[in-house]
Amino acid sequence: MPSPAVNRYRRLMLERWIEDAIALLDTMDGDPDFEDDREYEEEREIDAAEMGIADVDAIAEYFPGFAYGSVL
């Protein structure tokens, strides 16, 4: 098992390699801030139930007076 000093050295070397790889990719692809950010694009079909819009039965469960027109 390597010593803690060897593990720290390996970690530092790996961090440096990763930073160099990212810098190389940025050089090849350009500034990452100007690339298209598709991470937040929604690809699913829109479902009203997932948007907080409830049907009458669900409203009646939480607000019985509101759903059926009665006043408590």
Backbone as JSON, one array per atom type, in Angstrom:
{
  "sequence": "MPSPAVNRYRRLMLERWIEDAIALLDTMDGDPDFEDDREYEEEREIDAAEMGIADVDAIAEYFPGFAYGSVL",
  "N": [[0.85, -1.17, 0.0], [0.63, 2.18, -0.93], [2.34, 5.01, 0.5], [0.96, 7.82, 2.4], [2.12, 10.17, 1.39], [2.85, 9.46, -1.21], [0.32, 8.94, -2.27], [-0.79, 11.54, -2.1], [0.91, 12.87, -3.9], [0.33, 11.48, -6.28], [-2.35, 12.19, -6.55], [-2.12, 14.99, -6.91], [-0.74, 15.01, -9.35], [-2.63, 13.8, -11.01], [-4.72, 15.69, -10.82], [-3.45, 17.86, -12.07], [-3.09, 16.77, -14.63], [-5.77, 16.47, -15.43], [-6.63, 19.16, -15.43], [-4.96, 20.13, -17.46], [-5.94, 18.62, -19.61], [-8.56, 19.59, -19.81], [-8.0, 22.25, -20.45], [-6.82, 21.85, -22.95], [-9.01, 20.81, -24.4], [-10.7, 23.06, -24.27], [-9.17, 24.79, -25.81], [-9.32, 23.51, -28.26], [-12.11, 23.45, -28.78], [-12.99, 26.0, -28.34], [-14.16, 28.77, -26.34], [-15.84, 27.59, -23.52], [-18.02, 28.91, -22.46], [-19.39, 29.96, -24.54], [-20.48, 27.9, -25.9], [-23.24, 25.85, -26.95], [-25.68, 25.27, -24.52], [-27.15, 22.57, -23.76], [-27.98, 21.23, -21.61], [-30.18, 21.87, -20.01], [-32.38, 21.65, -21.6], [-35.61, 20.54, -22.26], [-36.66, 17.39, -23.11], [-38.72, 15.7, -22.87], [-42.23, 14.93, -23.3], [-44.68, 17.39, -22.61], [-46.41, 17.25, -19.61], [-49.25, 18.03, -18.02], [-49.9, 17.26, -15.42], [-47.49, 17.06, -14.15], [-46.77, 19.61, -13.81], [-47.93, 20.83, -11.7], [-50.6, 21.29, -12.04], [-53.7, 20.37, -11.12], [-56.34, 17.92, -11.23], [-59.96, 18.06, -10.77], [-60.72, 16.16, -8.85], [-58.39, 15.8, -7.36], [-58.07, 18.37, -6.34], [-60.37, 18.49, -4.78], [-59.74, 16.72, -2.79], [-57.9, 18.08, -1.22], [-59.02, 20.64, -0.87], [-62.01, 20.68, -0.15], [-64.29, 22.44, -0.08], [-63.72, 24.32, -2.04], [-63.57, 22.87, -4.43], [-66.13, 21.8, -4.92], [-67.83, 23.92, -4.79], [-69.05, 24.64, -2.38], [-69.28, 26.5, 0.66], [-67.45, 26.66, 3.57]],
  "CA": [[0.0, 0.0, 0.0], [1.47, 3.38, -1.01], [2.3, 5.92, 1.65], [0.13, 9.01, 2.19], [2.83, 11.14, 0.55], [2.73, 8.99, -2.59], [-1.07, 9.17, -2.66], [-0.95, 12.98, -2.34], [1.62, 13.19, -5.14], [-0.46, 10.95, -7.4], [-3.55, 13.03, -6.69], [-1.72, 16.26, -7.51], [-0.42, 14.77, -10.76], [-3.9, 13.56, -11.7], [-5.4, 16.98, -10.93], [-2.75, 18.64, -13.1], [-3.4, 16.16, -15.93], [-7.16, 16.8, -15.76], [-6.66, 20.58, -15.78], [-4.34, 20.27, -18.79], [-6.85, 18.04, -20.6], [-9.66, 20.54, -19.98], [-7.46, 23.4, -21.18], [-6.66, 21.42, -24.34], [-10.36, 20.76, -24.99], [-11.15, 24.44, -24.45], [-8.43, 25.33, -26.95], [-9.84, 22.89, -29.49], [-13.53, 23.74, -28.97], [-13.31, 27.39, -28.07], [-14.59, 29.11, -24.98], [-17.02, 26.79, -23.16], [-19.15, 29.77, -22.13], [-20.1, 30.3, -25.77], [-21.02, 26.69, -26.5], [-24.65, 25.61, -26.66], [-25.92, 24.58, -23.26], [-28.34, 21.76, -23.95], [-28.22, 20.48, -20.39], [-31.47, 22.16, -19.4], [-33.47, 21.53, -22.56], [-36.56, 19.49, -21.92], [-36.92, 16.54, -24.25], [-39.93, 14.92, -22.63], [-43.5, 15.57, -23.64], [-45.21, 18.16, -21.49], [-47.51, 16.61, -18.91], [-49.82, 19.03, -17.11], [-49.9, 16.73, -14.06], [-46.17, 17.29, -13.58], [-46.56, 21.05, -13.7], [-48.67, 21.31, -10.56], [-51.99, 21.53, -12.4], [-54.4, 19.19, -10.64], [-57.72, 17.76, -11.68], [-60.96, 18.41, -9.76], [-60.7, 15.19, -7.75], [-57.24, 16.09, -6.51], [-58.38, 19.6, -5.62], [-61.39, 18.16, -3.78], [-59.09, 16.02, -1.69], [-57.23, 19.05, -0.36], [-59.88, 21.79, -0.63], [-63.36, 20.21, -0.5], [-65.21, 23.54, -0.32], [-63.37, 24.98, -3.29], [-63.8, 22.02, -5.6], [-67.53, 21.53, -5.18], [-68.6, 25.15, -4.72], [-69.65, 24.92, -1.08], [-68.49, 27.37, 1.52], [-67.44, 26.11, 4.93]],
  "C": [[0.89, 1.24, 0.0], [1.31, 4.27, 0.22], [1.38, 7.1, 1.36], [0.8, 10.05, 1.29], [2.74, 10.75, -0.92], [1.31, 9.22, -3.1], [-1.33, 10.65, -2.95], [-0.3, 13.39, -3.66], [0.83, 12.7, -6.35], [-1.71, 11.79, -7.64], [-3.21, 14.36, -7.35], [-1.41, 16.09, -8.99], [-1.69, 14.53, -11.57], [-4.68, 14.86, -11.87], [-4.77, 17.83, -12.02], [-3.08, 18.1, -14.48], [-4.82, 16.53, -16.36], [-7.28, 18.27, -16.17], [-6.06, 20.82, -17.16], [-5.25, 19.73, -19.88], [-8.03, 18.99, -20.86], [-9.19, 21.76, -20.76], [-7.28, 23.06, -22.66], [-8.01, 21.37, -25.05], [-10.91, 22.16, -25.22], [-10.44, 25.1, -25.63], [-8.99, 24.79, -28.26], [-11.26, 23.35, -29.8], [-13.88, 25.2, -28.82], [-13.77, 27.57, -26.64], [-15.85, 28.34, -24.62], [-18.23, 27.64, -22.82], [-19.97, 30.14, -23.36], [-20.67, 29.08, -26.47], [-22.5, 26.56, -26.13], [-24.77, 24.83, -25.37], [-27.23, 23.82, -23.37], [-28.71, 20.99, -22.69], [-29.63, 20.67, -19.84], [-32.63, 22.11, -20.39], [-34.33, 20.33, -22.21], [-36.89, 18.69, -23.16], [-38.19, 15.71, -24.08], [-41.15, 15.67, -23.12], [-44.02, 16.28, -22.4], [-46.43, 17.45, -20.92], [-48.02, 17.59, -17.86], [-49.79, 18.56, -15.66], [-48.55, 16.96, -13.38], [-45.88, 18.76, -13.38], [-47.36, 21.66, -12.56], [-50.12, 21.63, -10.87], [-52.76, 20.27, -12.07], [-55.8, 19.11, -11.24], [-58.67, 18.04, -10.51], [-60.92, 17.44, -8.59], [-59.53, 15.45, -6.81], [-57.46, 17.37, -5.71], [-59.37, 19.32, -4.5], [-60.78, 17.47, -2.57], [-58.47, 17.0, -0.71], [-58.12, 20.23, 0.02], [-61.32, 21.43, -0.99], [-64.33, 21.34, -0.81], [-64.95, 24.22, -1.65], [-63.79, 24.17, -4.5], [-65.27, 21.86, -5.93], [-68.42, 22.75, -4.98], [-69.25, 25.44, -3.39], [-68.72, 25.8, -0.26], [-68.58, 26.82, 2.93], [-67.44, 27.2, 5.95]]
}
